[in-house]
Amino acid sequence: MTSFSDIAADITSRLSDGASNRRSAMHTAVVATTDAELRVMVLRGYDAATMTLRFHTDARSPKCAVVGDGSPVGVLFYDKQAKIQLRCKGTGRIERDTPAAGAAWDESTNFAKRCYLGEGPGALTFEPSSGLPEWIEGKEPTAQQVAPARVNFAVLLVELAQVDWFYLSNDGHRRAIIDMASGEGQWISP
Ligand SMILES: Cc1cc2nc3c(=O)[nH]c(=O)nc-3n(C[C@H](O)[C@H](O)[C@H](O)COP(=O)(O)O)c2cc1C
C-alpha cells in the first residue's frame, strides 16, 4: 500500500469488519486509559462517518470513572494473519442515558444483558465468583429479569483522532500515521 487514502480505507474497513465479524482478529481490542490501565474489550461498533468506536461496559467499572465525559483513550488492535497493527488514539466518553446507549442495550441479547445484573467489576468477593446473583448463574434470563440491569449499562465511545498503521513484512515493514479527520498521512520509520 503506497497511498495514504488506501491506508485510511484499509483502517476503516478493518474496524468496520472487526465490529461486525466476531471471527475478525480485530473483534477484540486492548483499551488503554489515562490511569495506565489496559483491558481487553469487544469492539461492538464503528461509525466511519464520525470515526467513532463503540464498546459496551458496566457503568460502575473503574474505567468509566476515569474516562467520564471526555478523556484520552488508546485502542490497540493486532491481526496476526494480516500482519497489521492499528494503534488508535482518540477521545473517549461514557454514555448511559443517550440514544446511543439505549440502542446498544436494545440490540444486546438477554444473555449479554445478564452481565450487568451483578455487583459490577471491581467489587471485592470473599470467594471466587462471577459476581452474578446465584439465581441467574448459568441461565439465560428473560427480558423482565434483565430489565433492572439497564441502569448499570454504558457505552464507551472513542472518537478517533489518529491511527498508527503498521504492516509487518519481510521485505521491510511499513508504518504510517493517519490523521482520521483530514485523511492526511505521514510515513514513519517502523
Ligand atoms: C476476551 C475478553 C473480552 C472482554 N470484553 C469486555 C467488554 O466488551 N467490555 C468490558 O467492559 N469488559 C470486557 N472484558 C473485561 C475487561 O477486560 C475488564 O476486566 C473489565 O472491564 C474490568 O473493568 P476495568 O477495566 O474498568 O477495571 C473482557 C475481557 C476479556 C478477557
PDBQT file of the ligand as one rigid body, heavy atoms in Angstrom, charges set to zero:
ROOT
HETATM    1  C1  LIG A 201     -11.953 -11.603  25.806  1.00  0.00    +0.000 C 
HETATM    2  C2  LIG A 201     -12.439 -10.551  26.771  1.00  0.00    +0.000 A 
HETATM    3  C3  LIG A 201     -13.413  -9.672  26.366  1.00  0.00    +0.000 A 
HETATM    4  C4  LIG A 201     -13.871  -8.676  27.232  1.00  0.00    +0.000 A 
HETATM    5  N1  LIG A 201     -14.810  -7.791  26.786  1.00  0.00    +0.000 NA
HETATM    6  C5  LIG A 201     -15.203  -6.783  27.596  1.00  0.00    +0.000 A 
HETATM    7  C6  LIG A 201     -16.118  -5.803  27.117  1.00  0.00    +0.000 A 
HETATM    8  O1  LIG A 201     -16.575  -5.841  25.962  1.00  0.00    +0.000 OA
HETATM    9  N2  LIG A 201     -16.481  -4.813  27.966  1.00  0.00    +0.000 N 
HETATM   10  C7  LIG A 201     -15.975  -4.717  29.232  1.00  0.00    +0.000 A 
HETATM   11  O2  LIG A 201     -16.339  -3.778  29.942  1.00  0.00    +0.000 OA
HETATM   12  N3  LIG A 201     -15.109  -5.625  29.719  1.00  0.00    +0.000 NA
HETATM   13  C8  LIG A 201     -14.702  -6.647  28.920  1.00  0.00    +0.000 A 
HETATM   14  N4  LIG A 201     -13.801  -7.575  29.386  1.00  0.00    +0.000 N 
HETATM   15  C9  LIG A 201     -13.325  -7.455  30.795  1.00  0.00    +0.000 C 
HETATM   16  C10 LIG A 201     -12.248  -6.368  30.871  1.00  0.00    +0.000 C 
HETATM   17  O3  LIG A 201     -11.051  -6.840  30.291  1.00  0.00    +0.000 OA
HETATM   18  C11 LIG A 201     -12.001  -5.870  32.309  1.00  0.00    +0.000 C 
HETATM   19  O4  LIG A 201     -11.587  -6.956  33.108  1.00  0.00    +0.000 OA
HETATM   20  C12 LIG A 201     -13.256  -5.269  32.931  1.00  0.00    +0.000 C 
HETATM   21  O5  LIG A 201     -13.875  -4.396  32.030  1.00  0.00    +0.000 OA
HETATM   22  C13 LIG A 201     -12.870  -4.581  34.262  1.00  0.00    +0.000 C 
HETATM   23  O6  LIG A 201     -13.143  -3.213  34.287  1.00  0.00    +0.000 OA
HETATM   24  P1  LIG A 201     -11.999  -2.071  34.422  1.00  0.00    +0.000 P 
HETATM   25  O7  LIG A 201     -11.111  -2.222  33.245  1.00  0.00    +0.000 OA
HETATM   26  O8  LIG A 201     -12.799  -0.826  34.442  1.00  0.00    +0.000 OA
HETATM   27  O9  LIG A 201     -11.306  -2.344  35.728  1.00  0.00    +0.000 OA
HETATM   28  C14 LIG A 201     -13.331  -8.581  28.543  1.00  0.00    +0.000 A 
HETATM   29  C15 LIG A 201     -12.346  -9.484  28.948  1.00  0.00    +0.000 A 
HETATM   30  C16 LIG A 201     -11.912 -10.453  28.080  1.00  0.00    +0.000 A 
HETATM   31  C17 LIG A 201     -10.833 -11.406  28.536  1.00  0.00    +0.000 C 
ENDROOT
TORSDOF 0
